[in-house]
Amino acid sequence: MPTISNPKRCDIAITGKCNLNCRYCYYADEMASKIDLPTADWLSCFDQLAKLGVMEVGITGGEPFLRTDLFQVIDGIIENRMRYNICTNGTLINESVLASFDTGKRRLRLNNIQLSVDGSRAEIHNLSRPDSFERVIPAVRLLKARQFPVEVRVTINRHNLNDLENIARLILDDLGLPSFSTGEAFAMGMGCTNQHEVTLTSAEQFSAMKKLDLLLEKYPGRIIAQAGPLAKRRAFTEMEDARLSGVKTSRWCMGSLSGCGCVFSRIDVLHNGDIVPCHILHGFVMGNIKADSLGDIWQNHPYLIALRNRRNNPMQEVFGCENCVWASFCNGSCPAMAKEISRDFNSPSLFDCYRHFLEESSDEVQQYIKSRMTTPGKSERQINAL
């Protein structure tokens, strides 16, 4: 069995407690019975991570700032010569909290603090993230004023789809941040329970794509996406481009079930110490940091081996994709979403499937995607002939 490089990142859910009840959280009540690890166990975990060569720890939850020992945990990361970032809802950030970062190397080793803004005003934001807008926006302003590396993420859903222009204006013009990232609500956890009110239809995804493309014309390079409508539009455009030109993109692997690269570079730990491939695959428990070796799990656990081997499956041999004209240009996308939808992570994720997207959309959709192609010398006649 070949040895692969050790993980460079580990995301830890430091607590299962949260002071919000977001409508699209990918956890439902699965974490309620799991007890938060004490400080000493987290410090022992960081010793293991350092020996593995991990360079960055992502602190998430629940809500990290609910842990009274958060800064002891941060100091443990720093003592093991690793950097860190924090994903927070921002509602507990104030001057006193930020003053605690001034001790030792806490600011120096901090990569960023990420918060979520899901509306340009309370009436919209609070539909997704209840009773938080009036605390989150002041937190962003405070972090920026104190020159912290602050990042904002917008999770696009049915509540804020028609507010995207105003959200961009708030974040980029009013708050003055250099950029923000986007994703989308998906049918998992609370997002599954509330699917009818948060997840976008194909028509709504198309609407979001057009809105975001227009915003990028106004704010070039300042809206970022690794998932969601903008990322899908880019992937679909590259698929159209490759089909026309015969040249596949080098940005990602086309033609095999290779949609996730995280299992080659990171591993995650839940708040009770359970080790999982990622937090979205929280049901795939591979051991616990109190009893098991992270290094052994990283190299040898059957779940990780199976997830890594997923990319050895040609898309044209994946069940349901055999006759798809897009198979040679697809990567099957997220295994966690595939598992949620089909109960098999060796399936493609229909949530990100271009064929499925086109089947549910009008002819206008494919023409729009083609209009964004970058193939040199393409003509309207070539595009329409496809």
FIKESE-567480 format. One line per 3 residues: number of its first residue (from 1); for each residue x, y, z of N, C-alpha, C. Coordinates in steps of 0.2 Angstrom, whole numbers, always signed. Example, Ala and Ser with C-alpha at 12.3 -4.5 7.8 and 13.67 -1.06 7.14 Angstrom:
BEGIN
1> +66,-28,+39,+62,-22,+39,+66,-16,+39 | +64,-11,+35,+68,-5,+36,+64,+0,+39
END
This chain:
BEGIN
1> +4,-6,+0,+0,+0,+0,+4,+6,+0 | +4,+11,-5,+8,+16,-5,+7,+21,+0 | +13,+25,+2,+12,+30,+8,+11,+36,+4
4> +6,+40,+7,+5,+47,+4,+7,+52,+9 | +8,+58,+6,+11,+64,+10,+6,+65,+16 | +9,+67,+22,+5,+68,+28,+0,+74,+27
7> -5,+75,+30,-10,+81,+29,-6,+87,+31 | -8,+93,+28,-6,+99,+29,-10,+103,+33 | -17,+101,+34,-22,+105,+37,-26,+100,+41
10> -29,+102,+47,-34,+99,+51,-39,+104,+53 | -45,+103,+52,-51,+107,+55,-54,+103,+61 | -54,+107,+66,-57,+104,+72,-63,+108,+74
13> -68,+104,+76,-75,+107,+78,-74,+107,+86 | -72,+113,+88,-69,+113,+95,-75,+113,+100 | -81,+114,+98,-87,+113,+102,-93,+111,+98
16> -98,+108,+101,-104,+106,+97,-109,+111,+99 | -108,+116,+104,-113,+121,+106,-113,+127,+101 | -119,+130,+100,-119,+135,+96,-125,+140,+99
19> -124,+146,+98,-129,+151,+101,-134,+153,+95 | -133,+150,+89,-138,+152,+84,-141,+145,+81 | -146,+146,+77,-149,+140,+74,-150,+141,+67
22> -145,+141,+63,-145,+143,+56,-149,+138,+52 | -153,+141,+47,-158,+137,+44,-155,+132,+39 | -149,+133,+37,-145,+128,+32,-139,+124,+35
25> -138,+125,+42,-133,+121,+45,-132,+114,+43 | -127,+111,+41,-126,+105,+38,-126,+99,+44 | -127,+102,+50,-128,+98,+56,-136,+99,+58
28> -139,+93,+60,-146,+94,+63,-145,+92,+70 | -147,+87,+73,-146,+85,+80,-141,+79,+81 | -137,+78,+75,-132,+72,+76,-127,+73,+81
31> -126,+80,+83,-120,+81,+88,-122,+82,+95 | -129,+82,+96,-131,+83,+103,-129,+79,+108 | -128,+72,+106,-126,+67,+112,-118,+67,+112
34> -114,+71,+108,-107,+71,+109,-105,+76,+114 | -100,+74,+118,-98,+79,+123,-91,+82,+121 | -91,+89,+122,-85,+92,+120,-79,+90,+124
37> -73,+89,+120,-67,+87,+123,-64,+92,+128 | -61,+90,+134,-58,+95,+138,-51,+98,+135 | -49,+103,+138,-43,+106,+135,-37,+102,+134
40> -36,+98,+139,-30,+93,+139,-30,+89,+133 | -36,+86,+131,-36,+82,+125,-35,+85,+119 | -37,+91,+118,-35,+95,+112,-28,+97,+112
43> -25,+98,+118,-18,+100,+118,-14,+93,+115 | -16,+88,+118,-13,+81,+116,-14,+80,+108 | -20,+82,+106,-21,+81,+98,-16,+85,+94
46> -15,+91,+97,-10,+96,+93,-3,+93,+93 | -1,+89,+98,+5,+86,+98,+6,+81,+92 | +0,+77,+91,+0,+72,+86,+0,+76,+79
49> -4,+81,+79,-4,+85,+72,+3,+88,+70 | +7,+90,+75,+13,+93,+74,+18,+88,+71 | +17,+82,+74,+22,+76,+72,+20,+74,+65
52> +14,+75,+63,+12,+73,+56,+14,+78,+51 | +16,+84,+54,+18,+89,+49,+13,+94,+47 | +7,+94,+51,+1,+98,+49,+4,+106,+50
55> +2,+110,+46,+4,+117,+46,-1,+122,+48 | -8,+120,+47,-13,+124,+49,-19,+121,+52 | -22,+124,+57,-28,+121,+61,-33,+126,+60
58> -39,+123,+57,-45,+127,+56,-50,+126,+63 | -51,+131,+66,-55,+131,+72,-62,+133,+70 | -67,+128,+71,-74,+129,+70,-78,+126,+75
61> -85,+125,+74,-89,+122,+79,-95,+119,+76 | -101,+120,+79,-103,+125,+85,-100,+132,+84 | -100,+136,+89,-97,+142,+89,-91,+142,+94
64> -85,+143,+91,-79,+143,+95,-78,+147,+101 | -81,+153,+100,-80,+158,+106,-85,+157,+112 | -89,+151,+111,-92,+149,+117,-88,+145,+122
67> -82,+143,+119,-77,+139,+123,-73,+144,+128 | -74,+143,+134,-70,+148,+139,-62,+147,+138 | -60,+141,+136,-53,+140,+136,-51,+141,+128
70> -54,+144,+124,-52,+145,+117,-45,+147,+117 | -43,+152,+120,-36,+155,+120,-31,+150,+122 | -33,+146,+127,-28,+140,+129,-27,+136,+123
73> -32,+134,+120,-32,+130,+114,-28,+133,+108 | -29,+139,+107,-25,+143,+102,-18,+143,+104 | -16,+144,+110,-9,+144,+113,-6,+137,+111
76> -10,+132,+112,-8,+125,+111,-6,+124,+104 | -10,+127,+99,-8,+126,+92,-2,+130,+91 | -1,+136,+93,+5,+140,+92,+11,+137,+95
79> +11,+134,+101,+16,+130,+104,+19,+125,+100 | +14,+122,+96,+16,+116,+91,+18,+119,+84 | +19,+126,+84,+22,+129,+78,+18,+128,+72
82> +11,+128,+73,+6,+128,+68,+2,+135,+68 | +0,+137,+62,-5,+142,+61,-12,+140,+62 | -16,+145,+62,-23,+144,+63,-28,+149,+60
85> -34,+147,+59,-39,+151,+57,-46,+150,+61 | -50,+154,+61,-56,+153,+65,-62,+155,+61 | -67,+150,+61,-74,+151,+58,-79,+152,+63
88> -82,+158,+63,-86,+160,+69,-93,+163,+66 | -98,+163,+70,-104,+167,+68,-103,+175,+69 | -98,+176,+73,-96,+183,+75,-100,+187,+80
91> -105,+183,+83,-110,+187,+88,-107,+188,+94 | -101,+185,+96,-98,+186,+102,-92,+190,+102 | -90,+192,+96,-84,+196,+96,-85,+203,+98
94> -80,+206,+103,-81,+212,+105,-74,+215,+107 | -73,+221,+109,-66,+223,+111,-62,+219,+116 | -66,+216,+121,-62,+212,+126,-60,+206,+123
97> -64,+203,+119,-62,+197,+115,-56,+198,+111 | -56,+203,+107,-50,+205,+102,-44,+206,+106 | -45,+209,+112,-39,+211,+116,-35,+205,+118
100> -38,+199,+119,-35,+193,+121,-30,+190,+115 | -31,+193,+109,-27,+191,+104,-20,+194,+104 | -20,+199,+108,-13,+203,+109,-8,+199,+113
103> -10,+194,+116,-5,+190,+120,-1,+186,+116 | +6,+186,+117,+10,+181,+114,+10,+182,+106 | +10,+176,+103,+10,+176,+95,+3,+174,+92
106> -2,+176,+96,-9,+174,+94,-11,+178,+88 | -9,+184,+87,-11,+188,+81,-6,+186,+75 | +0,+185,+77,+5,+183,+72,+4,+177,+68
109> +1,+172,+72,+0,+165,+69,-7,+164,+66 | -11,+170,+67,-18,+169,+65,-18,+171,+57 | -21,+166,+53,-22,+167,+46,-28,+171,+44
112> -34,+170,+47,-40,+174,+46,-45,+172,+51 | -50,+176,+52,-56,+175,+55,-62,+176,+50 | -66,+171,+49,-71,+171,+44,-78,+171,+48
115> -82,+176,+45,-89,+177,+47,-94,+176,+41 | -100,+175,+43,-105,+174,+38,-110,+180,+38 | -111,+183,+32,-116,+188,+31,-120,+186,+25
118> -127,+185,+27,-132,+182,+22,-137,+187,+20 | -136,+193,+21,-141,+198,+19,-138,+205,+20 | -141,+210,+16,-139,+217,+17,-142,+221,+22
121> -147,+218,+25,-151,+220,+31,-153,+215,+35 | -155,+217,+41,-157,+212,+46,-163,+207,+44 | -168,+210,+40,-174,+207,+38,-172,+201,+34
124> -167,+201,+30,-165,+196,+25,-160,+191,+29 | -155,+194,+31,-149,+190,+35,-152,+185,+40 | -157,+188,+44,-159,+184,+50,-164,+179,+48
127> -167,+179,+42,-171,+173,+39,-166,+167,+39 | -160,+167,+38,-155,+162,+37,-152,+161,+44 | -150,+166,+47,-146,+166,+53,-149,+170,+58
130> -154,+167,+62,-159,+171,+66,-155,+176,+71 | -158,+182,+72,-156,+186,+77,-148,+188,+78 | -145,+189,+72,-138,+190,+72,-135,+196,+68
133> -139,+198,+64,-137,+204,+59,-134,+210,+63 | -137,+212,+69,-135,+218,+72,-129,+216,+77 | -127,+210,+77,-121,+209,+81,-115,+207,+76
136> -117,+204,+70,-112,+202,+65,-108,+208,+62 | -113,+213,+59,-110,+218,+56,-105,+223,+60 | -107,+224,+66,-102,+228,+70,-96,+224,+72
139> -96,+217,+72,-90,+213,+73,-86,+213,+67 | -88,+213,+61,-84,+214,+55,-81,+221,+55 | -85,+226,+57,-82,+233,+57,-76,+233,+62
142> -77,+230,+68,-72,+230,+73,-66,+227,+71 | -67,+221,+68,-61,+217,+66,-57,+221,+61 | -61,+224,+56,-57,+228,+51,-54,+234,+54
145> -57,+237,+59,-54,+243,+62,-48,+241,+66 | -48,+235,+69,-42,+233,+73,-37,+229,+68 | -38,+230,+62,-33,+227,+57,-32,+219,+58
148> -38,+216,+59,-37,+208,+59,-39,+206,+52 | -36,+200,+50,-37,+197,+44,-44,+194,+44 | -49,+198,+42,-56,+196,+42,-59,+194,+35
151> -62,+189,+35,-65,+186,+28,-73,+185,+30 | -77,+187,+24,-84,+186,+25,-86,+181,+19 | -91,+176,+21,-93,+171,+17,-101,+173,+16
154> -104,+172,+10,-111,+173,+9,-113,+166,+7 | -118,+163,+10,-121,+157,+8,-127,+159,+5 | -127,+158,-2,-133,+159,-6,-139,+154,-5
157> -145,+157,-4,-150,+153,-3,-157,+157,-5 | -162,+154,-5,-169,+157,-7,-170,+163,-4 | -168,+164,+2,-169,+170,+6,-166,+176,+3
160> -159,+175,+1,-155,+181,-1,-154,+181,-8 | -156,+177,-12,-155,+177,-19,-156,+184,-23 | -161,+187,-21,-163,+194,-24,-160,+199,-20
163> -155,+198,-16,-152,+203,-12,-144,+203,-13 | -142,+199,-18,-135,+199,-19,-131,+205,-21 | -134,+209,-25,-131,+216,-27,-131,+220,-20
166> -136,+220,-16,-135,+224,-10,-130,+221,-5 | -130,+215,-5,-125,+212,-1,-118,+213,-3 | -117,+213,-9,-110,+215,-12,-108,+222,-10
169> -113,+227,-11,-112,+234,-10,-110,+235,-2 | -114,+231,+2,-113,+231,+9,-105,+229,+11 | -104,+223,+8,-97,+220,+10,-91,+224,+7
172> -92,+226,+1,-86,+228,-3,-86,+236,-3 | -91,+239,-3,-91,+247,-2,-92,+249,+5 | -97,+247,+8,-98,+250,+15,-93,+247,+20
175> -93,+241,+20,-88,+238,+25,-81,+239,+23 | -80,+239,+16,-73,+240,+13,-69,+234,+13 | -71,+228,+13,-67,+222,+13,-65,+221,+6
178> -59,+218,+5,-56,+218,-2,-60,+213,-6 | -63,+208,-3,-67,+202,-7,-72,+199,-2 | -76,+194,-5,-79,+190,-1,-80,+183,-5
181> -82,+178,-1,-83,+171,-4,-90,+169,-4 | -92,+165,-9,-99,+163,-9,-99,+155,-9 | -105,+153,-7,-106,+146,-7,-114,+145,-8
184> -117,+140,-6,-124,+139,-7,-127,+134,-2 | -133,+135,+1,-136,+131,+5,-137,+124,+2 | -136,+118,+5,-137,+112,+2,-141,+107,+7
187> -144,+102,+4,-149,+98,+8,-145,+93,+12 | -143,+95,+18,-140,+91,+23,-141,+94,+30 | -142,+90,+35,-143,+93,+41,-150,+97,+41
190> -149,+103,+44,-154,+108,+44,-156,+110,+37 | -151,+110,+33,-153,+112,+26,-157,+107,+22 | -157,+100,+25,-162,+95,+22,-169,+96,+25
193> -169,+98,+32,-175,+99,+35,-179,+105,+32 | -175,+110,+31,-178,+116,+28,-177,+117,+21 | -176,+112,+17,-174,+112,+10,-179,+116,+6
196> -185,+116,+8,-190,+119,+4,-189,+127,+4 | -186,+129,+9,-185,+137,+10,-178,+139,+9 | -173,+135,+9,-167,+137,+8,-163,+135,+1
199> -164,+129,-1,-160,+127,-7,-163,+129,-13 | -158,+131,-18,-160,+134,-24,-162,+129,-29 | -167,+130,-33,-169,+126,-39,-164,+128,-44
202> -164,+124,-50,-160,+125,-55,-161,+132,-58 | -167,+134,-59,-169,+141,-61,-166,+146,-57 | -166,+145,-50,-163,+150,-46,-156,+150,-46
205> -153,+144,-47,-145,+144,-47,-143,+148,-54 | -147,+147,-59,-145,+151,-65,-146,+158,-64 | -151,+160,-60,-152,+167,-59,-146,+170,-55
208> -144,+166,-50,-138,+168,-46,-132,+168,-50 | -131,+164,-55,-125,+164,-59,-125,+171,-63 | -130,+172,-66,-131,+179,-70,-129,+185,-65
211> -132,+185,-59,-132,+190,-55,-124,+191,-52 | -121,+185,-51,-114,+185,-49,-109,+187,-54 | -111,+185,-60,-107,+187,-66,-107,+195,-67
214> -113,+198,-67,-114,+205,-67,-110,+209,-62 | -110,+206,-56,-107,+209,-50,-99,+209,-51 | -97,+203,-54,-90,+203,-56,-87,+208,-61
217> -92,+210,-65,-90,+215,-70,-89,+222,-66 | -93,+223,-61,-93,+229,-57,-87,+228,-52 | -86,+222,-49,-81,+221,-44,-76,+216,-46
220> -72,+217,-51,-67,+212,-54,-63,+208,-49 | -63,+202,-49,-59,+198,-44,-61,+198,-37 | -66,+201,-35,-67,+202,-28,-73,+198,-25
223> -76,+193,-30,-80,+188,-27,-77,+182,-29 | -77,+177,-24,-73,+171,-24,-78,+165,-23 | -77,+160,-26,-81,+154,-25,-77,+148,-26
226> -78,+143,-21,-75,+136,-22,-81,+131,-23 | -87,+134,-21,-93,+130,-22,-99,+135,-23 | -105,+132,-25,-111,+137,-26,-111,+139,-33
229> -116,+143,-35,-118,+145,-41,-112,+147,-46 | -108,+152,-43,-103,+155,-47,-97,+149,-48 | -96,+145,-44,-91,+139,-45,-94,+135,-50
232> -100,+133,-50,-104,+129,-54,-103,+132,-61 | -105,+138,-62,-105,+141,-68,-98,+141,-72 | -93,+142,-68,-86,+141,-70,-84,+134,-72
235> -86,+129,-68,-85,+122,-70,-89,+120,-76 | -95,+122,-77,-99,+121,-83,-97,+124,-89 | -94,+130,-88,-91,+134,-94,-85,+130,-96
238> -81,+128,-92,-75,+124,-93,-76,+117,-97 | -82,+114,-95,-84,+108,-98,-86,+109,-105 | -90,+115,-106,-92,+117,-113,-86,+118,-117
241> -81,+122,-114,-75,+124,-117,-71,+118,-120 | -70,+113,-115,-67,+107,-117,-70,+103,-122 | -77,+102,-122,-80,+99,-127,-79,+102,-134
244> -79,+108,-134,-78,+111,-141,-71,+111,-143 | -66,+112,-139,-59,+113,-141,-56,+106,-141 | -58,+102,-136,-54,+95,-136,-49,+96,-131
247> -48,+102,-128,-43,+103,-123,-46,+104,-116 | -44,+99,-112,-47,+99,-105,-43,+104,-100 | -47,+107,-96,-44,+112,-91,-39,+108,-87
250> -34,+112,-85,-29,+110,-80,-30,+112,-73 | -36,+115,-72,-38,+118,-66,-40,+112,-61 | -43,+107,-64,-46,+101,-61,-46,+95,-65
253> -47,+89,-62,-46,+83,-66,-53,+82,-69 | -53,+81,-76,-59,+79,-79,-59,+72,-81 | -65,+69,-81,-66,+62,-84,-66,+56,-79
256> -64,+58,-72,-64,+53,-67,-68,+55,-61 | -70,+51,-57,-73,+53,-51,-69,+56,-45 | -66,+62,-47,-61,+65,-43,-63,+72,-40
259> -69,+73,-39,-72,+79,-37,-69,+82,-30 | -66,+78,-26,-64,+80,-19,-56,+78,-19 | -52,+84,-17,-45,+83,-16,-43,+83,-9
262> -48,+85,-4,-47,+86,+3,-44,+80,+6 | -46,+74,+4,-43,+68,+7,-36,+66,+6 | -33,+71,+2,-26,+70,+1,-22,+75,+5
265> -25,+80,+8,-22,+85,+11,-24,+87,+18 | -30,+85,+20,-33,+87,+27,-37,+81,+30 | -37,+82,+37,-41,+77,+41,-45,+81,+46
268> -51,+79,+48,-55,+83,+53,-56,+80,+59 | -58,+84,+64,-59,+81,+71,-65,+84,+74 | -70,+80,+76,-76,+83,+79,-75,+85,+86
271> -80,+88,+89,-79,+91,+96,-78,+86,+101 | -80,+79,+100,-79,+74,+105,-73,+70,+104 | -69,+72,+99,-63,+69,+97,-63,+64,+91
274> -69,+63,+89,-70,+58,+83,-66,+61,+77 | -63,+56,+74,-59,+58,+68,-63,+56,+62 | -64,+61,+57,-68,+60,+51,-64,+63,+45
277> -66,+60,+39,-63,+63,+33,-64,+71,+32 | -70,+73,+33,-72,+80,+34,-78,+81,+38 | -79,+87,+40,-85,+88,+44,-92,+87,+41
280> -92,+87,+34,-98,+86,+31,-99,+78,+30 | -94,+74,+31,-94,+67,+31,-94,+65,+38 | -97,+68,+43,-97,+67,+50,-99,+60,+52
283> -103,+57,+48,-105,+50,+50,-99,+44,+48 | -94,+46,+45,-89,+42,+43,-83,+42,+49 | -85,+40,+55,-80,+40,+60,-75,+35,+60
286> -68,+37,+60,-63,+32,+59,-59,+31,+65 | -61,+34,+71,-57,+33,+77,-58,+39,+81 | -54,+39,+87,-55,+45,+91,-48,+47,+93
289> -47,+54,+94,-40,+56,+95,-37,+54,+102 | -42,+52,+107,-40,+50,+114,-37,+43,+114 | -39,+39,+108,-37,+32,+108,-33,+30,+102
292> -34,+33,+97,-31,+31,+90,-26,+36,+88 | -21,+33,+83,-16,+36,+80,-18,+40,+74 | -18,+46,+74,-20,+50,+68,-16,+48,+62
295> -9,+47,+63,-5,+45,+58,-7,+38,+55 | -8,+33,+59,-11,+27,+56,-17,+28,+52 | -22,+31,+55,-28,+32,+52,-27,+36,+45
298> -23,+41,+45,-22,+45,+39,-19,+40,+33 | -15,+36,+35,-11,+31,+30,-15,+25,+28 | -19,+22,+33,-22,+16,+32,-29,+15,+33
301> -33,+20,+35,-40,+18,+36,-44,+17,+30 | -48,+12,+30,-52,+10,+24,-56,+15,+21 | -59,+20,+25,-63,+25,+22,-59,+30,+18
304> -53,+32,+21,-49,+36,+17,-46,+33,+11 | -44,+27,+11,-42,+24,+5,-47,+23,+0 | -53,+22,+2,-59,+21,-3,-60,+28,-6
307> -60,+33,-2,-61,+40,-4,-56,+42,-9 | -49,+41,-8,-44,+42,-12,-44,+38,-19 | -46,+32,-18,-47,+28,-24,-53,+30,-29
310> -57,+34,-26,-63,+36,-30,-61,+39,-37 | -56,+42,-37,-53,+45,-43,-51,+41,-48 | -50,+34,-46,-48,+29,-51,-54,+27,-55
313> -60,+29,-54,-66,+27,-57,-67,+32,-63 | -67,+29,-69,-69,+34,-75,-76,+35,-75 | -78,+42,-76,-85,+44,-76,-89,+40,-81
316> -86,+38,-86,-90,+34,-91,-92,+27,-89 | -89,+25,-83,-90,+18,-80,-94,+19,-74 | -96,+25,-72,-100,+26,-66,-107,+25,-67
319> -111,+21,-63,-118,+20,-64,-122,+26,-65 | -126,+26,-70,-130,+32,-72,-126,+37,-76 | -120,+36,-77,-116,+41,-81,-113,+38,-88
322> -115,+32,-89,-112,+28,-95,-113,+31,-101 | -119,+34,-102,-120,+37,-109,-121,+44,-109 | -118,+48,-104,-119,+55,-103,-113,+58,-108
325> -115,+63,-112,-111,+66,-116,-106,+70,-112 | -107,+72,-106,-102,+76,-102,-98,+72,-98 | -98,+65,-98,-94,+61,-94,-87,+62,-94
328> -84,+63,-100,-77,+64,-101,-75,+71,-98 | -79,+75,-97,-78,+82,-94,-80,+83,-87 | -82,+78,-84,-85,+79,-77,-80,+76,-72
331> -81,+78,-66,-77,+74,-60,-82,+72,-55 | -88,+72,-55,-93,+69,-50,-94,+73,-44 | -90,+78,-43,-91,+83,-38,-90,+80,-31
334> -93,+83,-26,-92,+81,-19,-95,+74,-17 | -90,+70,-14,-93,+63,-12,-97,+64,-6 | -97,+69,-2,-102,+69,+4,-109,+70,+1
337> -110,+75,-4,-116,+76,-7,-119,+70,-10 | -114,+66,-14,-116,+60,-17,-118,+55,-12 | -115,+54,-6,-117,+50,-1,-124,+52,+2
340> -125,+58,+3,-131,+61,+5,-137,+59,+1 | -136,+60,-6,-141,+59,-11,-143,+52,-13 | -137,+48,-14,-138,+41,-17,-136,+36,-12
343> -133,+38,-6,-130,+33,-1,-124,+30,-3 | -121,+32,-8,-115,+29,-10,-110,+35,-13 | -104,+36,-10,-100,+41,-12,-96,+39,-18
346> -97,+33,-21,-94,+32,-27,-99,+33,-33 | -104,+37,-31,-109,+40,-36,-107,+47,-37 | -110,+50,-43,-109,+57,-44,-114,+61,-39
349> -112,+67,-38,-117,+71,-34,-122,+75,-39 | -128,+73,-39,-133,+76,-44,-134,+83,-42 | -132,+85,-36,-132,+92,-34,-128,+97,-38
352> -123,+94,-41,-118,+98,-45,-118,+95,-52 | -123,+91,-54,-122,+88,-61,-125,+93,-66 | -120,+94,-72,-122,+98,-77,-128,+95,-81
355> -128,+89,-83,-133,+86,-87,-140,+87,-83 | -140,+86,-76,-146,+86,-72,-148,+94,-72 | -143,+98,-72,-145,+105,-72,-148,+108,-78
358> -145,+105,-84,-148,+107,-90,-155,+104,-91 | -156,+98,-89,-163,+95,-90,-168,+98,-86 | -166,+102,-81,-171,+106,-77,-172,+113,-79
361> -168,+115,-84,-167,+122,-86,-170,+123,-93 | -170,+129,-95,-172,+131,-102,-166,+131,-107 | -168,+132,-113,-162,+132,-118,-158,+138,-117
364> -161,+143,-114,-157,+149,-112,-151,+148,-108 | -151,+143,-104,-146,+141,-99,-140,+139,-103 | -140,+134,-107,-134,+132,-110,-131,+137,-115
367> -135,+141,-118,-133,+147,-122,-129,+152,-118 | -131,+153,-112,-128,+158,-107,-121,+155,-105 | -121,+148,-103,-115,+145,-101,-110,+146,-107
370> -112,+144,-113,-108,+144,-119,-105,+151,-120 | -109,+156,-119,-107,+163,-120,-101,+165,-115 | -100,+162,-110,-95,+163,-105,-88,+160,-107
373> -88,+155,-112,-83,+151,-114,-77,+156,-116 | -71,+153,-115,-65,+156,-116,-61,+153,-122 | -63,+148,-125,-60,+145,-131,-58,+150,-136
376> -51,+151,-137,-49,+156,-142,-52,+154,-149 | -54,+160,-152,-57,+159,-159,-64,+156,-160 | -67,+155,-155,-74,+152,-155,-78,+157,-158
379> -83,+155,-162,-88,+159,-165,-95,+158,-163 | -99,+162,-164,-106,+161,-162,-109,+155,-166 | -106,+154,-173,-109,+148,-177,-106,+142,-173
382> -100,+142,-171,-97,+136,-167,-101,+134,-161 | -103,+140,-157,-107,+139,-151,-114,+136,-153 | -117,+139,-157,-124,+137,-159,-124,+130,-162
385> -119,+128,-165,-119,+121,-168,-118,+115,-163 | -116,+117,-157,-115,+111,-152,-122,+108,-150
END
